[in-house]
Amino acid sequence: MKRPNETDASVSHLRFSSAKIRALMQPQSSQRESAQFTWTPSAEQLDAANIGRLARSLGCSTYDELHRVSVEEPDRFWRSVVDDLGIPLARPWDEVLDGSRGIEWTTWFFGARLNIAEACVHRWAREMPDREAAWRTYGAAQPMGRLGTADECADAALWLVSSESSFVTGVALPVDGGFTAM
C-alpha cells in the first residue's frame, strides 16, 4: 500500500541533462554577480551527484523546485532522502517533525526507529558478503597488527582517574596501539 505523499516510482525514469544539473547547482541571480567559485564540477560529476539523483527522484529540475519540495512537502522530501540513502528504518516515522513543544524542542522523524547494528553491520554483511569487514582491515593496518580491546581502553581511563596519574595534566592519551604515531 502506498504511503501518503510517497514518491511515485514512475519518476525514477527522469534524467537530468548536464545543463539542468548545472542550473540546479547555480546560485540565485542576486548571488551571481558576487559569487566566485574556486572549483566547478564537470558535467560528468554533475550527472553523478547525489543531489541530482535526489532531485530526479522528486521530479525537480531546478534547485528552487527542490528547495520548494523540502519546505512545502517535508514528509515527501525526507522519505525520498531516506530511500535514496538506503537507510533501513526498523519503523517509519509518524511525523517528519513534531514542533508541538516549540521550535527549540522540535523532534525530527517522530516515532521512527533505527536498529544501528542492522544499519551499520548486518545489512552490509548481507549485501556484500565477499567484502572484508572494515574493522578487520583497520585492525590489520595498526602498528600492533590488531585493534585494542575494551579492557585496554578501560585500563587507560582508570589510570587517568587514579592517584597514580595525579601529576598528569592537560594531555591527550591516545589508546590506539601507536596508530597516531605513524
N, CA and C atoms as an extended XYZ file, in Angstrom:
546
Properties=species:S:1:pos:R:3:atomname:S:1:resname:S:1:resid:I:1 pbc="F F F"
N         0.834       -1.183        0.000 N   MET     1
C         0.000        0.000        0.000 CA  MET     1
C         0.877        1.244        0.000 C   MET     1
N         0.544        2.203       -0.823 N   LYS     2
C         1.339        3.418       -0.977 CA  LYS     2
C         1.092        4.362        0.197 C   LYS     2
N         2.164        4.880        0.799 N   ARG     3
C         2.038        5.845        1.883 CA  ARG     3
C         1.621        7.192        1.317 C   ARG     3
N         0.968        8.032        2.130 N   PRO     4
C         0.634        9.376        1.656 CA  PRO     4
C         1.907       10.129        1.287 C   PRO     4
N         1.864       10.847        0.215 N   ASN     5
C         2.975       11.669       -0.266 CA  ASN     5
C         4.194       10.866       -0.679 C   ASN     5
N         4.080        9.561       -0.791 N   GLU     6
C         5.226        8.752       -1.189 CA  GLU     6
C         5.566        9.050       -2.649 C   GLU     6
N         6.844        9.113       -2.935 N   THR     7
C         7.271        9.393       -4.297 CA  THR     7
C         6.819        8.286       -5.219 C   THR     7
N         6.199        8.662       -6.309 N   ASP     8
C         5.727        7.696       -7.296 CA  ASP     8
C         6.930        7.128       -8.038 C   ASP     8
N         7.003        5.822       -8.138 N   ALA     9
C         8.144        5.168       -8.789 CA  ALA     9
C         8.277        5.568      -10.252 C   ALA     9
N         7.206        6.101      -10.847 N   SER    10
C         7.260        6.440      -12.271 CA  SER    10
C         8.191        7.604      -12.566 C   SER    10
N         8.598        8.385      -11.536 N   VAL    11
C         9.517        9.496      -11.799 CA  VAL    11
C        10.963        9.020      -11.864 C   VAL    11
N        11.210        7.757      -11.517 N   SER    12
C        12.593        7.287      -11.480 CA  SER    12
C        13.225        7.249      -12.870 C   SER    12
N        12.420        7.269      -13.920 N   HIS    13
C        12.985        7.224      -15.275 CA  HIS    13
C        13.454        8.603      -15.748 C   HIS    13
N        13.108        9.682      -15.011 N   LEU    14
C        13.517       11.018      -15.432 CA  LEU    14
C        15.030       11.152      -15.343 C   LEU    14
N        15.622       11.811      -16.309 N   ARG    15
C        17.074       12.023      -16.297 CA  ARG    15
C        17.330       13.506      -16.405 C   ARG    15
N        18.316       13.970      -15.672 N   PHE    16
C        18.738       15.358      -15.777 CA  PHE    16
C        19.762       15.458      -16.877 C   PHE    16
N        19.671       16.467      -17.673 N   SER    17
C        20.761       16.757      -18.597 CA  SER    17
C        21.803       17.514      -17.802 C   SER    17
N        23.023       17.567      -18.305 N   SER    18
C        24.079       18.313      -17.620 CA  SER    18
C        23.678       19.759      -17.428 C   SER    18
N        22.995       20.341      -18.410 N   ALA    19
C        22.569       21.733      -18.310 CA  ALA    19
C        21.569       21.914      -17.172 C   ALA    19
N        20.648       20.960      -17.028 N   LYS    20
C        19.674       21.063      -15.945 CA  LYS    20
C        20.357       20.951      -14.587 C   LYS    20
N        21.306       20.031      -14.482 N   ILE    21
C        22.004       19.868      -13.204 CA  ILE    21
C        22.839       21.106      -12.906 C   ILE    21
N        23.507       21.672      -13.928 N   ARG    22
C        24.261       22.904      -13.709 CA  ARG    22
C        23.329       24.010      -13.209 C   ARG    22
N        22.138       24.105      -13.812 N   ALA    23
C        21.164       25.109      -13.383 CA  ALA    23
C        20.750       24.855      -11.940 C   ALA    23
N        20.628       23.581      -11.577 N   LEU    24
C        20.269       23.214      -10.217 CA  LEU    24
C        21.319       23.701       -9.223 C   LEU    24
N        22.582       23.635       -9.625 N   MET    25
C        23.683       23.980       -8.732 CA  MET    25
C        24.041       25.471       -8.750 C   MET    25
N        23.484       26.250       -9.657 N   GLN    26
C        23.844       27.662       -9.781 CA  GLN    26
C        23.206       28.487       -8.673 C   GLN    26
N        23.913       29.518       -8.195 N   PRO    27
C        23.329       30.412       -7.200 CA  PRO    27
C        22.217       31.244       -7.828 C   PRO    27
N        21.349       31.787       -6.990 N   GLN    28
C        20.275       32.643       -7.456 CA  GLN    28
C        20.861       33.884       -8.139 C   GLN    28
N        20.062       34.534       -8.979 N   SER    29
C        20.560       35.668       -9.763 CA  SER    29
C        21.142       36.760       -8.888 C   SER    29
N        20.577       36.983       -7.694 N   SER    30
C        21.101       38.026       -6.807 CA  SER    30
C        22.492       37.677       -6.284 C   SER    30
N        22.853       36.403       -6.279 N   GLN    31
C        24.156       35.972       -5.786 CA  GLN    31
C        25.186       35.856       -6.908 C   GLN    31
N        24.740       35.785       -8.159 N   ARG    32
C        25.646       35.511       -9.271 CA  ARG    32
C        26.727       36.567       -9.437 C   ARG    32
N        26.358       37.841       -9.276 N   GLU    33
C        27.330       38.902       -9.513 CA  GLU    33
C        28.519       38.805       -8.564 C   GLU    33
N        28.271       38.434       -7.294 N   SER    34
C        29.354       38.406       -6.318 CA  SER    34
C        29.970       37.027       -6.131 C   SER    34
N        29.355       35.986       -6.697 N   ALA    35
C        29.844       34.626       -6.491 CA  ALA    35
C        31.092       34.354       -7.332 C   ALA    35
N        32.118       33.864       -6.658 N   GLN    36
C        33.324       33.430       -7.346 CA  GLN    36
C        33.661       32.047       -6.806 C   GLN    36
N        33.747       31.086       -7.711 N   PHE    37
C        33.985       29.721       -7.293 CA  PHE    37
C        35.418       29.320       -7.618 C   PHE    37
N        36.033       28.598       -6.710 N   THR    38
C        37.382       28.101       -6.963 CA  THR    38
C        37.341       26.771       -7.704 C   THR    38
N        36.189       26.126       -7.718 N   TRP    39
C        36.044       24.839       -8.389 CA  TRP    39
C        34.611       24.716       -8.890 C   TRP    39
N        34.451       24.193      -10.056 N   THR    40
C        33.132       23.931      -10.626 CA  THR    40
C        33.128       22.489      -11.116 C   THR    40
N        32.101       21.716      -10.736 N   PRO    41
C        32.079       20.311      -11.143 CA  PRO    41
C        31.898       20.161      -12.651 C   PRO    41
N        32.473       19.091      -13.171 N   SER    42
C        32.325       18.786      -14.594 CA  SER    42
C        30.918       18.257      -14.855 C   SER    42
N        30.549       18.153      -16.125 N   ALA    43
C        29.238       17.622      -16.494 CA  ALA    43
C        29.082       16.190      -15.981 C   ALA    43
N        30.156       15.392      -16.053 N   GLU    44
C        30.095       14.010      -15.572 CA  GLU    44
C        29.876       13.963      -14.058 C   GLU    44
N        30.571       14.850      -13.341 N   GLN    45
C        30.399       14.891      -11.890 CA  GLN    45
C        28.985       15.317      -11.524 C   GLN    45
N        28.461       16.280      -12.263 N   LEU    46
C        27.101       16.729      -12.005 CA  LEU    46
C        26.096       15.620      -12.277 C   LEU    46
N        26.315       14.878      -13.348 N   ASP    47
C        25.410       13.781      -13.671 CA  ASP    47
C        25.385       12.727      -12.563 C   ASP    47
N        26.515       12.536      -11.894 N   ALA    48
C        26.624       11.511      -10.862 CA  ALA    48
C        26.350       12.041       -9.455 C   ALA    48
N        26.079       13.332       -9.312 N   ALA    49
C        25.920       13.945       -7.989 CA  ALA    49
C        24.697       13.402       -7.252 C   ALA    49
N        24.860       13.213       -5.951 N   ASN    50
C        23.757       12.741       -5.116 CA  ASN    50
C        22.570       13.685       -5.173 C   ASN    50
N        22.822       14.990       -5.177 N   ILE    51
C        21.728       15.967       -5.197 CA  ILE    51
C        20.921       15.849       -6.479 C   ILE    51
N        21.585       15.572       -7.593 N   GLY    52
C        20.879       15.387       -8.852 CA  GLY    52
C        20.004       14.156       -8.823 C   GLY    52
N        20.536       13.077       -8.253 N   ARG    53
C        19.761       11.830       -8.134 CA  ARG    53
C        18.530       12.067       -7.251 C   ARG    53
N        18.715       12.776       -6.147 N   LEU    54
C        17.603       13.073       -5.250 CA  LEU    54
C        16.567       13.947       -5.955 C   LEU    54
N        17.039       14.987       -6.639 N   ALA    55
C        16.113       15.883       -7.351 CA  ALA    55
C        15.330       15.113       -8.408 C   ALA    55
N        16.010       14.248       -9.152 N   ARG    56
C        15.317       13.440      -10.167 CA  ARG    56
C        14.226       12.583       -9.536 C   ARG    56
N        14.527       11.983       -8.390 N   SER    57
C        13.549       11.112       -7.738 CA  SER    57
C        12.314       11.891       -7.292 C   SER    57
N        12.489       13.191       -7.066 N   LEU    58
C        11.368       14.042       -6.656 CA  LEU    58
C        10.730       14.777       -7.825 C   LEU    58
N        11.266       14.575       -9.034 N   GLY    59
C        10.722       15.230      -10.216 CA  GLY    59
C        11.077       16.699      -10.308 C   GLY    59
N        12.184       17.110       -9.667 N   CYS    60
C        12.608       18.515       -9.669 CA  CYS    60
C        13.712       18.721      -10.701 C   CYS    60
N        13.635       19.835      -11.436 N   SER    61
C        14.668       20.114      -12.432 CA  SER    61
C        15.506       21.330      -12.076 C   SER    61
N        15.163       22.027      -10.984 N   THR    62
C        15.970       23.177      -10.551 CA  THR    62
C        16.152       23.112       -9.041 C   THR    62
N        17.140       23.852       -8.568 N   TYR    63
C        17.365       23.929       -7.127 CA  TYR    63
C        16.151       24.539       -6.442 C   TYR    63
N        15.554       25.572       -7.050 N   ASP    64
C        14.374       26.209       -6.460 CA  ASP    64
C        13.239       25.201       -6.270 C   ASP    64
N        13.031       24.319       -7.247 N   GLU    65
C        11.991       23.294       -7.125 CA  GLU    65
C        12.316       22.333       -5.984 C   GLU    65
N        13.580       21.914       -5.909 N   LEU    66
C        13.997       21.001       -4.846 CA  LEU    66
C        13.806       21.662       -3.480 C   LEU    66
N        14.201       22.915       -3.369 N   HIS    67
C        14.038       23.649       -2.115 CA  HIS    67
C        12.556       23.772       -1.758 C   HIS    67
N        11.724       24.079       -2.747 N   ARG    68
C        10.285       24.201       -2.505 CA  ARG    68
C         9.719       22.899       -1.947 C   ARG    68
N        10.081       21.774       -2.558 N   VAL    69
C         9.582       20.482       -2.089 CA  VAL    69
C        10.051       20.234       -0.655 C   VAL    69
N        11.305       20.566       -0.343 N   SER    70
C        11.825       20.318        1.005 CA  SER    70
C        11.086       21.137        2.061 C   SER    70
N        10.624       22.325        1.691 N   VAL    71
C         9.927       23.198        2.630 CA  VAL    71
C         8.427       22.903        2.676 C   VAL    71
N         7.813       22.767        1.497 N   GLU    72
C         6.362       22.620        1.430 CA  GLU    72
C         5.882       21.178        1.593 C   GLU    72
N         6.730       20.224        1.270 N   GLU    73
C         6.358       18.810        1.365 CA  GLU    73
C         7.452       18.039        2.109 C   GLU    73
N         7.694       18.392        3.376 N   PRO    74
C         8.825       17.769        4.086 CA  PRO    74
C         8.717       16.257        4.204 C   PRO    74
N         7.511       15.719        4.384 N   ASP    75
C         7.384       14.267        4.506 CA  ASP    75
C         7.811       13.580        3.211 C   ASP    75
N         7.333       14.072        2.089 N   ARG    76
C         7.711       13.511        0.783 CA  ARG    76
C         9.212       13.651        0.547 C   ARG    76
N         9.752       14.822        0.862 N   PHE    77
C        11.175       15.090        0.669 CA  PHE    77
C        12.029       14.118        1.491 C   PHE    77
N        11.750       14.013        2.797 N   TRP    78
C        12.588       13.190        3.660 CA  TRP    78
C        12.408       11.699        3.406 C   TRP    78
N        11.210       11.271        2.986 N   ARG    79
C        11.055        9.863        2.598 CA  ARG    79
C        11.948        9.553        1.405 C   ARG    79
N        12.022       10.501        0.481 N   SER    80
C        12.871       10.310       -0.687 CA  SER    80
C        14.344       10.273       -0.285 C   SER    80
N        14.752       11.137        0.652 N   VAL    81
C        16.138       11.139        1.137 CA  VAL    81
C        16.464        9.791        1.778 C   VAL    81
N        15.600        9.319        2.660 N   VAL    82
C        15.828        8.036        3.342 CA  VAL    82
C        15.903        6.897        2.329 C   VAL    82
N        14.993        6.903        1.348 N   ASP    83
C        15.028        5.868        0.307 CA  ASP    83
C        16.300        5.963       -0.517 C   ASP    83
N        16.682        7.191       -0.912 N   ASP    84
C        17.862        7.396       -1.741 CA  ASP    84
C        19.134        6.935       -1.026 C   ASP    84
N        19.225        7.220        0.259 N   LEU    85
C        20.413        6.829        1.027 CA  LEU    85
C        20.359        5.377        1.487 C   LEU    85
N        19.198        4.744        1.328 N   GLY    86
C        19.074        3.337        1.728 CA  GLY    86
C        19.123        3.135        3.227 C   GLY    86
N        18.593        4.086        3.992 N   ILE    87
C        18.589        3.961        5.453 CA  ILE    87
C        17.493        2.977        5.843 C   ILE    87
N        17.872        1.850        6.449 N   PRO    88
C        16.881        0.816        6.767 CA  PRO    88
C        16.192        1.065        8.105 C   PRO    88
N        15.167        1.896        8.103 N   LEU    89
C        14.438        2.157        9.334 CA  LEU    89
C        13.692        0.898        9.762 C   LEU    89
N        13.780        0.554       11.039 N   ALA    90
C        13.036       -0.588       11.567 CA  ALA    90
C        11.559       -0.241       11.667 C   ALA    90
N        11.277        1.048       11.837 N   ARG    91
C         9.906        1.548       11.896 CA  ARG    91
C         9.910        2.941       11.299 C   ARG    91
N         9.022        3.225       10.331 N   PRO    92
C         8.985        4.570        9.753 CA  PRO    92
C         8.422        5.585       10.750 C   PRO    92
N         8.634        6.853       10.470 N   TRP    93
C         8.157        7.890       11.379 CA  TRP    93
C         6.664        8.119       11.225 C   TRP    93
N         6.082        8.666       12.316 N   ASP    94
C         4.680        9.081       12.298 CA  ASP    94
C         4.571       10.493       11.732 C   ASP    94
N         5.528       11.326       12.107 N   GLU    95
C         5.605       12.701       11.611 CA  GLU    95
C         7.056       13.001       11.308 C   GLU    95
N         7.303       13.728       10.204 N   VAL    96
C         8.681       14.063        9.872 CA  VAL    96
C         9.250       15.022       10.917 C   VAL    96
N         8.429       15.928       11.441 N   LEU    97
C         8.862       16.740       12.564 CA  LEU    97
C         7.680       17.090       13.439 C   LEU    97
N         7.940       17.109       14.735 N   ASP    98
C         6.919       17.430       15.720 CA  ASP    98
C         7.394       18.670       16.465 C   ASP    98
N         6.750       19.797       16.188 N   GLY    99
C         7.104       21.053       16.838 CA  GLY    99
C         6.110       21.446       17.903 C   GLY    99
N         5.349       20.488       18.425 N   SER   100
C         4.281       20.792       19.378 CA  SER   100
C         4.797       21.399       20.681 C   SER   100
N         6.060       21.176       21.035 N   ARG   101
C         6.612       21.754       22.267 CA  ARG   101
C         7.391       23.041       22.001 C   ARG   101
N         7.313       23.554       20.771 N   GLY   102
C         8.044       24.768       20.421 CA  GLY   102
C         9.224       24.435       19.542 C   GLY   102
N         9.665       25.439       18.765 N   ILE   103
C        10.727       25.196       17.782 CA  ILE   103
C        12.025       24.718       18.424 C   ILE   103
N        12.312       25.193       19.630 N   GLU   104
C        13.570       24.777       20.267 CA  GLU   104
C        13.552       23.325       20.724 C   GLU   104
N        12.389       22.697       20.768 N   TRP   105
C        12.268       21.298       21.184 CA  TRP   105
C        11.747       20.412       20.061 C   TRP   105
N        11.871       20.855       18.827 N   THR   106
C        11.373       20.085       17.690 CA  THR   106
C        12.033       18.704       17.655 C   THR   106
N        11.219       17.691       17.429 N   THR   107
C        11.700       16.318       17.295 CA  THR   107
C        11.546       15.906       15.840 C   THR   107
N        12.649       15.504       15.224 N   TRP   108
C        12.628       15.058       13.834 CA  TRP   108
C        12.354       13.565       13.789 C   TRP   108
N        11.645       13.137       12.750 N   PHE   109
C        11.351       11.726       12.492 CA  PHE   109
C        10.693       11.068       13.707 C   PHE   109
N         9.700       11.772       14.252 N   PHE   110
C         8.996       11.335       15.450 CA  PHE   110
C         8.393        9.948       15.243 C   PHE   110
N         8.719        9.023       16.140 N   GLY   111
C         8.200        7.662       16.085 CA  GLY   111
C         9.063        6.688       15.311 C   GLY   111
N        10.040        7.182       14.549 N   ALA   112
C        10.893        6.284       13.757 CA  ALA   112
C        11.831        5.508       14.675 C   ALA   112
N        12.211        4.355       14.218 N   ARG   113
C        13.168        3.529       14.957 CA  ARG   113
C        14.240        3.057       13.984 C   ARG   113
N        15.483        3.117       14.435 N   LEU   114
C        16.614        2.659       13.647 CA  LEU   114
C        17.401        1.668       14.483 C   LEU   114
N        17.604        0.479       13.945 N   ASN   115
C        18.441       -0.511       14.600 CA  ASN   115
C        19.851       -0.267       14.069 C   ASN   115
N        20.688        0.329       14.889 N   ILE   116
C        22.014        0.753       14.437 CA  ILE   116
C        22.881       -0.435       14.024 C   ILE   116
N        22.751       -1.553       14.710 N   ALA   117
C        23.533       -2.734       14.333 CA  ALA   117
C        23.092       -3.235       12.957 C   ALA   117
N        21.788       -3.217       12.699 N   GLU   118
C        21.276       -3.636       11.395 CA  GLU   118
C        21.758       -2.693       10.308 C   GLU   118
N        21.659       -1.380       10.575 N   ALA   119
C        22.006       -0.375        9.568 CA  ALA   119
C        23.505       -0.340        9.264 C   ALA   119
N        24.338       -0.543       10.275 N   CYS   120
C        25.783       -0.365       10.092 CA  CYS   120
C        26.570       -1.654        9.904 C   CYS   120
N        26.039       -2.786       10.339 N   VAL   121
C        26.817       -4.024       10.269 CA  VAL   121
C        26.090       -5.119        9.495 C   VAL   121
N        24.963       -5.567       10.010 N   HIS   122
C        24.285       -6.733        9.438 CA  HIS   122
C        23.883       -6.522        7.979 C   HIS   122
N        23.382       -5.338        7.687 N   ARG   123
C        22.949       -5.043        6.313 CA  ARG   123
C        24.094       -5.236        5.329 C   ARG   123
N        25.255       -4.694        5.672 N   TRP   124
C        26.398       -4.760        4.752 CA  TRP   124
C        26.958       -6.171        4.666 C   TRP   124
N        26.888       -6.907        5.754 N   ALA   125
C        27.335       -8.299        5.707 CA  ALA   125
C        26.449       -9.115        4.766 C   ALA   125
N        25.154       -8.816        4.767 N   ARG   126
C        24.224       -9.494        3.856 CA  ARG   126
C        24.432       -9.046        2.416 C   ARG   126
N        24.538       -7.710        2.197 N   GLU   127
C        24.597       -7.165        0.845 CA  GLU   127
C        25.950       -7.359        0.171 C   GLU   127
N        27.015       -7.461        0.950 N   MET   128
C        28.361       -7.610        0.384 CA  MET   128
C        29.129       -8.685        1.142 C   MET   128
N        28.678       -9.941        1.061 N   PRO   129
C        29.292      -10.995        1.873 CA  PRO   129
C        30.747      -11.290        1.524 C   PRO   129
N        31.184      -10.942        0.322 N   ASP   130
C        32.560      -11.241       -0.079 CA  ASP   130
C        33.559      -10.151        0.312 C   ASP   130
N        33.063       -9.036        0.821 N   ARG   131
C        33.959       -7.938        1.187 CA  ARG   131
C        34.393       -8.089        2.633 C   ARG   131
N        35.641       -7.765        2.875 N   GLU   132
C        36.175       -7.865        4.219 CA  GLU   132
C        35.611       -6.750        5.084 C   GLU   132
N        35.316       -7.051        6.334 N   ALA   133
C        34.782       -6.045        7.248 CA  ALA   133
C        35.806       -4.936        7.457 C   ALA   133
N        35.318       -3.713        7.522 N   ALA   134
C        36.198       -2.550        7.676 CA  ALA   134
C        37.022       -2.638        8.956 C   ALA   134
N        36.431       -3.110       10.030 N   TRP   135
C        37.176       -3.170       11.279 CA  TRP   135
C        38.342       -4.141       11.183 C   TRP   135
N        38.190       -5.206       10.397 N   ARG   136
C        39.272       -6.173       10.236 CA  ARG   136
C        40.424       -5.532        9.457 C   ARG   136
N        40.072       -4.800        8.391 N   THR   137
C        41.080       -4.114        7.586 CA  THR   137
C        41.774       -3.039        8.415 C   THR   137
N        40.998       -2.276        9.173 N   TYR   138
C        41.540       -1.210       10.015 CA  TYR   138
C        42.481       -1.794       11.066 C   TYR   138
N        42.070       -2.901       11.684 N   GLY   139
C        42.902       -3.521       12.712 CA  GLY   139
C        44.233       -3.994       12.160 C   GLY   139
N        44.224       -4.563       10.963 N   ALA   140
C        45.460       -5.058       10.352 CA  ALA   140
C        46.414       -3.922       10.026 C   ALA   140
N        45.892       -2.709        9.833 N   ALA   141
C        46.732       -1.555        9.499 CA  ALA   141
C        47.374       -0.927       10.728 C   ALA   141
N        47.002       -1.364       11.920 N   GLN   142
C        47.559       -0.810       13.147 CA  GLN   142
C        49.009       -1.268       13.330 C   GLN   142
N        49.850       -0.433       13.938 N   PRO   143
C        51.239       -0.842       14.179 CA  PRO   143
C        51.341       -2.152       14.965 C   PRO   143
N        50.397       -2.405       15.859 N   MET   144
C        50.425       -3.643       16.632 CA  MET   144
C        49.726       -4.787       15.890 C   MET   144
N        49.147       -4.494       14.715 N   GLY   145
C        48.518       -5.523       13.902 CA  GLY   145
C        47.146       -5.966       14.372 C   GLY   145
N        46.562       -5.225       15.284 N   ARG   146
C        45.238       -5.570       15.801 CA  ARG   146
C        44.592       -4.335       16.406 C   ARG   146
N        43.293       -4.429       16.645 N   LEU   147
C        42.586       -3.375       17.362 CA  LEU   147
C        42.753       -3.586       18.857 C   LEU   147
N        42.625       -2.519       19.581 N   GLY   148
C        42.676       -2.619       21.040 CA  GLY   148
C        41.411       -3.254       21.583 C   GLY   148
N        41.493       -3.750       22.790 N   THR   149
C        40.320       -4.354       23.421 CA  THR   149
C        39.632       -3.317       24.299 C   THR   149
N        38.420       -3.605       24.683 N   ALA   150
C        37.685       -2.720       25.588 CA  ALA   150
C        38.418       -2.611       26.919 C   ALA   150
N        38.999       -3.716       27.390 N   ASP   151
C        39.738       -3.686       28.664 CA  ASP   151
C        40.958       -2.777       28.571 C   ASP   151
N        41.647       -2.800       27.436 N   GLU   152
C        42.818       -1.933       27.279 CA  GLU   152
C        42.427       -0.462       27.315 C   GLU   152
N        41.317       -0.123       26.700 N   CYS   153
C        40.831        1.261       26.749 CA  CYS   153
C        40.382        1.621       28.155 C   CYS   153
N        39.669        0.710       28.820 N   ALA   154
C        39.201        0.956       30.183 CA  ALA   154
C        40.373        1.116       31.139 C   ALA   154
N        41.419        0.307       30.974 N   ASP   155
C        42.597        0.415       31.845 CA  ASP   155
C        43.221        1.797       31.749 C   ASP   155
N        43.304        2.341       30.541 N   ALA   156
C        43.876        3.678       30.368 CA  ALA   156
C        43.002        4.717       31.057 C   ALA   156
N        41.694        4.605       30.912 N   ALA   157
C        40.773        5.549       31.550 CA  ALA   157
C        40.864        5.434       33.071 C   ALA   157
N        40.929        4.208       33.583 N   LEU   158
C        41.046        4.013       35.031 CA  LEU   158
C        42.348        4.595       35.562 C   LEU   158
N        43.438        4.442       34.824 N   TRP   159
C        44.712        5.016       35.236 CA  TRP   159
C        44.602        6.538       35.326 C   TRP   159
N        43.921        7.147       34.340 N   LEU   160
C        43.785        8.605       34.344 CA  LEU   160
C        43.007        9.120       35.550 C   LEU   160
N        42.050        8.365       36.050 N   VAL   161
C        41.272        8.819       37.208 CA  VAL   161
C        41.859        8.332       38.531 C   VAL   161
N        42.943        7.567       38.465 N   SER   162
C        43.554        7.055       39.695 CA  SER   162
C        44.578        8.048       40.247 C   SER   162
N        45.000        7.806       41.477 N   SER   163
C        46.018        8.661       42.110 CA  SER   163
C        47.382        8.494       41.432 C   SER   163
N        47.573        7.392       40.704 N   GLU   164
C        48.841        7.168       40.008 CA  GLU   164
C        49.089        8.200       38.900 C   GLU   164
N        48.040        8.866       38.432 N   SER   165
C        48.214        9.875       37.387 CA  SER   165
C        48.036       11.286       37.931 C   SER   165
N        48.257       11.467       39.233 N   SER   166
C        47.981       12.754       39.883 CA  SER   166
C        48.811       13.915       39.336 C   SER   166
N        49.950       13.655       38.735 N   PHE   167
C        50.791       14.727       38.206 CA  PHE   167
C        50.628       14.894       36.692 C   PHE   167
N        49.682       14.173       36.115 N   VAL   168
C        49.419       14.251       34.680 CA  VAL   168
C        48.293       15.266       34.463 C   VAL   168
N        48.596       16.305       33.688 N   THR   169
C        47.577       17.318       33.399 CA  THR   169
C        47.663       17.736       31.938 C   THR   169
N        46.534       18.101       31.371 N   GLY   170
C        46.484       18.675       30.028 CA  GLY   170
C        47.096       17.832       28.933 C   GLY   170
N        46.886       16.545       28.977 N   VAL   171
C        47.462       15.682       27.962 CA  VAL   171
C        46.364       14.795       27.360 C   VAL   171
N        46.457       14.581       26.073 N   ALA   172
C        45.577       13.611       25.420 CA  ALA   172
C        46.315       12.286       25.419 C   ALA   172
N        45.660       11.252       25.874 N   LEU   173
C        46.294        9.941       25.955 CA  LEU   173
C        45.731        9.054       24.855 C   LEU   173
N        46.468        8.929       23.749 N   PRO   174
C        45.948        8.067       22.677 CA  PRO   174
C        46.103        6.595       23.065 C   PRO   174
N        44.996        5.902       23.046 N   VAL   175
C        44.995        4.470       23.335 CA  VAL   175
C        44.668        3.801       22.004 C   VAL   175
N        45.701        3.791       21.113 N   ASP   176
C        45.448        3.354       19.740 CA  ASP   176
C        46.539        2.442       19.200 C   ASP   176
N        47.324        1.841       20.073 N   GLY   177
C        48.335        0.897       19.629 CA  GLY   177
C        49.401        1.532       18.753 C   GLY   177
N        49.593        2.828       18.839 N   GLY   178
C        50.627        3.514       18.071 CA  GLY   178
C        50.150        4.094       16.746 C   GLY   178
N        48.858        4.029       16.477 N   PHE   179
C        48.345        4.499       15.185 CA  PHE   179
C        48.622        5.975       14.957 C   PHE   179
N        48.423        6.827       15.978 N   THR   180
C        48.645        8.263       15.787 CA  THR   180
C        50.131        8.599       15.628 C   THR   180
N        50.992        7.704       16.044 N   ALA   181
C        52.433        7.954       15.903 CA  ALA   181
C        52.955        7.601       14.512 C   ALA   181
N        52.127        6.942       13.710 N   MET   182
C        52.567        6.533       12.371 CA  MET   182
C        52.742        7.744       11.474 C   MET   182
